Amino acid sequence: MTHSAHRVFNFSAGPAVLPEPVLEQAQAELLDWKGSGMSVMEVSHRGSDFVELAAHSEATLRELLGISDDYYVLFLAGGATLQFASVPLNLAAAGATVDYLLTGSWGQKAAAEAARYATVNIVADGAGSHFTEIPAPESWKLSEHAAYLHYTPNETIVGVEFHSVPDVSTAPLVADMSSTILSRPIDVDRFGVIYAGAQKNIGAAGIAVLIVRKDLTGNARKETPGVIDYATMATNDSMWNTPPTFSWYISALVFDWIRDQGGLAALGERNRRKAEKLYAAIDDSAFYSNPVRLDCRSWMNVPFTLADDSLDKVFLQRAAAAGLTNLKGHRLVGGMRASLYNAMPEAGVDALIAFMEEFERTQG
Ligand SMILES: Cc1ncc(COP(=O)(O)O)c(C=O)c1O
């Protein structure tokens, strides 16, 4: 993976680093997209060039994730927050019960949104362990007739990730994959709905991808706005209204880049290696620590603290001076967080580890 000298290693949790070839292509095409003499932002979404881009992006995503014809793939305006509000409107009839498995703050927020429309049953809540582990499946309290089971495969703030798909409920599984989608292969057939905001592994903020099993669509509540009604958006190829065309375009470039990298198996291998070496550096040191149980540590978001938090500020300043940016942890957790999405090159992780070792040697 290329990395120009003037670019920093950006560990932001999102909006996050994008692949350099994607940025370069967007730059090269900005004034003249496909010989049109216009940028992609300046053309109609109904024109043949954009319709072709939309079809190409869907086809590439289907190929990358192995999505069958049993599913619609939608590109929807807004982020994951709008998507988790849309889930109950689309899947839960009035008076229905919905199951939520909480392993961090995004799951909590999704459950709070669902509570506006349905009776929410909390299947299990990791808050008791400060979200440092996934509660044991034996302790999960599923409801008998849930409209769906919602969970967050990767909790971006606390860095807790499921490394397999929970297999406990007959209700359709709904997954907020915002911070893990496309980081490795997944078996889409295990899910009823997968959704993800774009600004981590897909592209630029402003768009979300939603993959929904076709038989789950068509039953949205009558008060559901058309722009978030899965059936309405599916029958209109995600263009019932004007889509965020530039964000969609960037997603299409990112999907092509992923395919050129060798697809999800190759990226998954690289992501596993990146995460393993950073966790090893943390665990091998008496100065840095990560509280998450080993079997549920995230490959994408690695929070860590310094033994002496009065050094946090100087750590961040020196890291930034060394070209390692956006390492400040989320305000709910404190300390540091290194996000290692697809576009973070392995060289960035190596540079971070070298910096951490040197910092510990001189300050620790
Ligand atoms: C797992 C997860 N879900 C939901 C969201 C909210 O996404 P958005 O801000 O795009 O609505 C985020 C944002 O970081 C996230 O990490």
The ligand as a MOL file (V3000), in Angstrom:
LIG
                    3D

  0  0  0     0  0            999 V3000
M  V30 BEGIN CTAB
M  V30 COUNTS 16 16 0 0 0
M  V30 BEGIN ATOM
M  V30 1 C -20.9860 1.1370 15.5960 0
M  V30 2 C -21.5240 2.4990 15.2800 0
M  V30 3 N -22.8470 2.6510 15.1170 0
M  V30 4 C -23.3870 3.8460 14.8350 0
M  V30 5 C -22.6070 4.9700 14.7010 0
M  V30 6 C -23.2610 6.2830 14.3740 0
M  V30 7 O -23.0150 6.5940 13.0500 0
M  V30 8 P -23.4320 7.9920 12.4130 0
M  V30 9 O -22.7110 9.0370 13.1800 0
M  V30 10 O -22.9790 7.8450 10.9920 0
M  V30 11 O -24.9100 8.1280 12.5350 0
M  V30 12 C -21.2260 4.8650 14.8620 0
M  V30 13 C -20.3760 6.0730 14.7120 0
M  V30 14 O -19.2200 6.0920 14.9750 0
M  V30 15 C -20.6820 3.5960 15.1600 0
M  V30 16 O -19.3610 3.4580 15.3340 0
M  V30 END ATOM
M  V30 BEGIN BOND
M  V30 1 1 1 2
M  V30 2 1 2 3
M  V30 3 2 2 15
M  V30 4 2 3 4
M  V30 5 1 4 5
M  V30 6 1 5 6
M  V30 7 2 5 12
M  V30 8 1 6 7
M  V30 9 1 7 8
M  V30 10 2 8 9
M  V30 11 1 8 10
M  V30 12 1 8 11
M  V30 13 1 12 13
M  V30 14 1 12 15
M  V30 15 2 13 14
M  V30 16 1 15 16
M  V30 END BOND
M  V30 END CTAB
M  END
